[in-house]
């Protein structure tokens, strides 16, 4: 196996994965990157879900990236540096690629993009445990991984597979995020649409950190569809607070395992 060479300028590489699709993994990755930026860190977001690149839509930007020499320049939105196959192959045409081509594009995104100086590069993985995940894990120095699930037993079964995959390849697991945890009804009652407490129980059983619950909230969907994710909201909006708290827990977890951070930068709201 080739050595895991560092990515120039990137201090922490955070992989966000899931055992299955439809659990809101990209929603978590996008809002996590934005929340890290709001906390004053230099953050980037790499969309490694080459078959279903949703980052352009959710970040509200989609244009071809420029190149300077042999280096691709990431797009920048809301202070976050971005790269996605959606910028290079826009529209509805599907990509029909096999393993070697997937490996090539992942390496291009990692090392052919001028990421600059970043405290955190969040990588949105495709669902499952396939070629893209293995290409990234085998060649990139991942600081830690986050597994996203819902409380349902079907989702948790696949989340456990993702946890086992990261363990087998010696990638530190930062924790499990339970998305779509519950729905708050108009009268204030809580409805457990997909079950209750499964993410926390699974984290305890697998001896990994539980990073928290993100409720099932229509405004999170609206934020993603409109290109204005809820993590950008100010004024103590609880939806933004969910992801700011998640980002703080991720930073604290990385502190435990010895991250190498650059200085915070001052930002203004």
C-alpha positions, -999 to +999 in steps of 0.1 A: +000+000+000+015+034-009+022+058+019-005+083+030+011+115+020-002+147+036-024+171+017-004+204+015-020+230+038-047+207+052-043+201+089-073+179+096-092+156+071-127+147+084-146+119+065-184+120+068-199+086+058-229+065+062-238+028+057-267+037+034-282+065+015-311+087+025-299+095+060-289+131+054-252+126+053-246+155+029-268+177+050-246+170+080-214+174+060-224+208+045-237+222+078-207+209+097-183+227+073-203+259+076-205+257+113-167+252+116-163+283+095-186+302+118-165+291+148-136+308+132-118+279+115-106+278+079-128+251+064-132+233+031-157+208+018-149+181-007-178+163-024-165+128-029-200+115-038-192+114-075-224+096-085-247+119-066-229+152-060-254+173-041-230+199-026-235+224-055-272+226-049-270+227-012-243+254-012-261+274-039-232+276-063-225+257-095-199+269-120-168+255-136-137+260-114-107+279-127-072+265-130-039+282-123-011+262-139-019+226-131-038+234-099-076+235-098-089+265-078-118+256-055-149+276-056-157+296-024-191+302-009-198+316+025-161+314+033-159+276+026-137+263-002-155+238-023-149+211-049-174+187-064-179+166-095-211+186-099-189+216-108-172+196-136-202+176-149-233+196-142-268+185-152-287+153-150-264+130-170-251+101-148-215+091-145-208+055-153-173+049-139-154+020-126-129+017-097-097+031-114-115+062-127-130+068-093-096+065-077-082+090-102-108+117-095-105+113-057-068+118-060-073+148-083-097+164-057-073+157-029-040+167-044-048+186-077-069+212-060-053+243-044-070+240-010-047+266+005-044+266+043-072+248+060-078+238+096-105+213+084-113+197+051-147+179+054-151+151+029-186+140+020-183+103+011-208+084-009-230+060+011-218+025+017-183+010+018-172+009-018-144+020-041-144+057-033-142+051+005-113+027+001-095+050-023-097+078+001-088+057+032-059+040+016-042+071+003-052+101+025-042+108+061-078+109+075-078+125+110-112+110+119-145+098+105-181+106+114-209+081+107-244+095+101-275+074+107-312+077+115-327+060+146-343+032+124-330-003+127-324-006+090-302+025+090-284+014+122-276-020+107-258-003+079-242+023+102-226-005+121-210-018+089-196+017+083-181+018+118-166-017+113-151-006+080-134+024+096-121+003+124-107-023+100-087+003+081-075+019+113-093+052+109-103+070+141-140+073+145-150+107+159-185+096+166-220+088+154-245+115+145-282+106+146-300+126+120-339+129+117-340+120+153-375+133+160-402+157+147-415+185+168-452+188+162-470+222+161-483+217+196-448+211+209-450+173+213-422+151+200-429+124+174-403+097+170-408+091+133-380+066+128-377+052+164-359+066+194-324+065+208-310+040+183-280+061+175-270+066+211-274+029+219-254+019+188-226+043+198-225+028+233-226-008+220-197-001+196-178+020+221-176+052+200-187+087+209-223+098+203-221+133+188-257+142+192-292+143+176-303+164+147-342+167+146-363+161+115-371+197+106-386+210+074-364+241+076-333+220+072-346+206+040-356+241+028-321+254+036-305+227+016-328+230-014-324+268-015-287+269-012-288+286+022-281+259+048-294+264+083-259+266+098-257+301+083-286+314+104-279+339+131-298+352+161-298+320+181-318+300+156-320+265+172-314+249+138-281+267+134-273+259+171-277+221+164-248+222+139-227+247+158-229+224+188-220+194+166-190+213+153-179+221+188-181+185+198-161+174+167-134+200+176-133+188+212-131+151+200-102+160+177-085+178+207-085+144+225-067+126+197-042+154+190-052+175+160-028+199+144-046+231+141-037+265+127-047+297+144-083+307+144-093+335+121-115+363+131-148+364+112-177+388+113-214+378+110 
